[in-house]
Amino acid sequence: MNTNDQAVRRDERTIELVYRTTTADMAHALRARNVHTAAGRRRRWAFPAAGSFGIGVGLLVTVTDGTVTGAPLGLVAAGVLLWVTTLFGPRLQARAFRGLLEKSGETRAVIDGSGALLTSASCEVRIGWAAQPRYVETAEAFVMLSEDKQALAMTVLPKRGIREPADVDGLRALLDTHLRRL
């Protein structure tokens, strides 16, 4: 028996996933997190509103004043940056993880009654249900989220890593038993 098998409780069903986490997985999980957290929802309307305001005021000052100066251009640039962050933020954040994801290689995740055990080339971590008590299901993945306002801790479980199609329903049932679905 290896250490992974010893850590798994055998009194409940276990689901195993084997996958390589990609930047697309991370971007997808970050988007799902933004939809289901208060901080993410605020960013989704506040950034575009502030960006539009900055662009509008910057252009208005430039047009009415007739000169292109630093302050109006700064407002326009800040507004554009906020819009870019809104539209491409999760993808840009996910790209920051690329090197780490490549180093970690293939991940084996074993989900059981005590939580999730994730093992990769670079680490092994046990995540108890209390650490990430909520989850979101999307078409591509299950995303476990911490309880803090921004859900800083999250675990991505891509559905493509599930070996048996019936295990998707089993994983959903296991998560529903132990976590709150958002």
N, C-alpha and C positions, 0 to 999 in steps of 0.2 A: 504494500500500500504506500503510495506517495503522500506527501503532505497535503496535497489538494483533496485527496480522497478522505483523509482523516478529518479534515475541517468540515466536511459536508455532513449534515445530519441525515441519517438514513430513514427517519420516521416519516418523512414527507416526500412528496415528489420532487425530483431535481430536474432542472432544465439546463442543458449545456449549449453554449454558443461558442463558435470558433470563427474569428474574423480578424481583419486588419482594419483599424479605425482610420478613416480617410479624412482629409480636410473637408470634403463634402458632407461627411457624417457630422463633423463638428459644427459646420455652418448650419446644417439642418437642425441640430440640437439647440444651438444658440437662438435660432429663429423661434423654435418651439418654446424655449424658455422665455423669450421676450414677449410672446403672446400671453403666457400664463403667469407672469409675475407683475405686480403693481409697478415696479420700477421700469420694467420693459414696456409696459403699456404707456406709461408717462413719456418715455423716450420716443415712442412711436408717434405721438402727437406733438410733444413739446419741441423736439428738434426741427421738424418741418415748419412749425409755426414760427419759431425763432429764426430759422433760416430764411423763410419768406419775408419776415419783417426786416431782417438785416439787408437782404437783397433790395427790397423795396425802398427802404430809407436811403441806402447808399446810392441807388440809381436816381431817386428823387432829388437828393442833394446835388448830385453831379449834373443832372439836367437843369435844375433851377439856377444853380450857381454858375454853370457854364465852364467850370474848371474841374479838372481831374486832380484831386489831391489825395493825400494819404488816408484820412479818416473815412471818406466815402468808399474808397477802394477796399479798405480794411473791413468795412461792414459787408460789402458784397462778397469778399473772399470768405469771411466768417460764415455768411449765409450759405454759400456754396459748400463749404466744408460740412456744415450741419446736414445739408441735403445728402451729400455723399456718404456721410456716416449713417444716415437713416437708410439709404438704399443699399449700401454695400458693407455696412458695419459687420454683420455676422461673417460674411465671406472674408473680410480683411482680418478679423480676429482669428478665424480658423486657420488662415494662412500662417499666422504667427506660431501655430502649433506644429507646423509641417515637420520640422527637424525632430521634434520630440516624438511625433507619431511614427516617423520612419525608424527611429532608434528602437521604439518599443516593439515593432514587428507584429507578429500574430498574437492575438489575445485569446485566451480561453476563459470564458466566464461560466461559472457554475452558480446557478440560482437555486436556493433551497429555503427551507423554513426559517433559517437563521439570518438570511441576507444573501449578499452576492460576494463571491470570491473571484477576483480577477487576477489572472496570471499572464504576464507577458515576459519578453526577454529581459526587460529592465526592472521589473518589480512584481510584487505580489501584494495584493491588498484585499482585506475583508471589509465589506461595507455592511454594517448592521442596518436593519430597517429604520431604527430611530435616527440614524445619521442623515438619511434622505427619505423622509416619510411621505413624499408625494411623487406622482409620476404622470407623464403625458405620453399618450400613444399617438403616433403619426403613421402615415402610410409606410414609412421606411424604418422606423425605429421605436423603441421604448426609451424614454428619457427619464431617469430618476433624478429628483431635485431635492435639495436641502430646503429647510423651512425658512431660512433667513429671507429678508425682503427681496434681495436680488438673486436668490438661489445660486450663490457663488459656487457651491459644490454640486456637480451633476455627473451622472454616469450615463453614457450612451450605449445602448444595447441594440445594434443594428439587426433587423429581422433577417437579413440575408445570412447571418451567422447561425441561425437555427437550422439544425440538420433535418428534422422531420416536420413537415407542414402542420401536423397536429400539435406540435410543441408550441406553436404561436398561441393557440388557445390556452394551452397549459400554462405558459408564462403569463399570459394576461390574467388567468384565474389566480395564479400565485401572487402576482402583484396586487390584484384586487383584494386578496385576503389580508395582505400586510401593509399596503400603502393606500393613500387617498388619491383617487384618479382626478385629474384636473380636466 
